[in-house]
Amino acid sequence: MSSQPPNHARVAPVIPLRPQEAAADPREPLWRDLVGDVLRRERLDQERTLKDVADAARISLPYLSEIERGRKEASSEVLAAAAHALGLDLGGLLSLVQSEFTRKAAVGRPVPGPYNGLCLVA
């Protein structure tokens, strides 16, 4: 055995890297989430309650809540009823959903640049 002290002083401690914060989700948004976001935004813009819109659309309050939260896929009939309760027609609702899709999908796309590849530094 050597009489010299161990080499601990010259070894740098290993510090684990934190995973990078999750960037925008690269997946496309789900249809039911987009529909729910638009319905909720329209309802809140009109300062109306879930109960008010559900009653006007003749659908149950819990079901409308689940649609707004993206938990349920609503039929075209239910979507039309909810849209009419909010003063929209089905085409207007779908147009708003399409705009929301375009906006959210654009957020997750990478911006093209001169360095799209992996860069290794020695």
N, C-alpha and C positions, 0 to 999 in steps of 0.2 A: 504494500500500500504506500501511497505517496504521503508525505508529511505536509504537502501543501493544502491550504483550505479549498473547499469546493469552489467551483466556477460560478456560483450563483450571482455574483455581482456583475458579471459581464453579459448575462442573459436578459434580454428585454422581456418583460412580461407579455403574455399573449392576451390581447384584449379582443374579445369577439365583436365583430361588426354587427351593428343593428341592421335588421332588414330595412331596406328603403321603404319609406311610406308608400303605401299602395297608390299608384297613379290611377288615373281614371280607368274605370273598368272597361277592358277592351271589348267585352261582349256587347252586342246590340241590346238596347233596352227591350223589355218584354212588352207586347201589345197591351196586356191587361194593366201593367203599371202605368203606361202612358195614358190610357183611357181614364184610369182612376185619378191620375194627377190633373188631367184637364177638367174632369167633372168636379173635383174638389176645388180647384182654382176658380172655376166659373161660379160655383155655389158661394164660395167665400167672397168673391168680388161683388156678388149681389147681396151680401150680408144675410144669407138665408141659412137656416138650420137643416140638418139632415132630415129631421122630422118633416119640416115644411116641404122639402123637395120630394121625399119619399111619399108623402100623402098626395102631392100633386101628380106624381108619376104613377101612383097606385101600385107601388112595390114596397116590400117591407123595409123598415128602417135598418135592421141588421144586415139585410142583403145589400142595400145601397152602401152601407159602411164598408162591407167586404169588397165591393166593387171599387170604391174609392181607394182602398188600401192595397189594391192589386191582388187580392186573395181569391177572387172569383172571376171567371170568364163569363161575361154577360152576353146573352143572345142579342141579336139585332133588334128584336122587339123591345127588350128591356132598355137597351141603349137609346132607342128612339124615344121611349117614354121618358127617360131621364133627361134627354136632350130637350124634348118639348117642355118639360117642367121647368127647365132653365131658360126657355125662350129661344132655343136653337132648333134647327131641324137636324136630321141625322147627317146630312151632307156637311153642314157647318161644324158639327162635332168631329166628324172624321177629318175635316180639313185642319181643325185645331190640333188633333192628335198627330196628323202627318207633320205639321210644323214643329210640334214638340219632339217627334222622332228625329227630324232633321237636325234640330238644335242639339239634342243629347248625343246623337251619333257623331256629330262633328267634334264634340268635346273629347271623345276617346281616341280620335284618329291622330297618329303621329304627324308632326310637322316635318315635311321633307327638308333636308339640309345636306350640306356637303359631306358630313361624316355620319353616314347611316350604319356603318359597320362597327365591329368590335375593335377597340383600340388598345393595344398592349404596350405597356411602357416597361423598359428594362430597368 
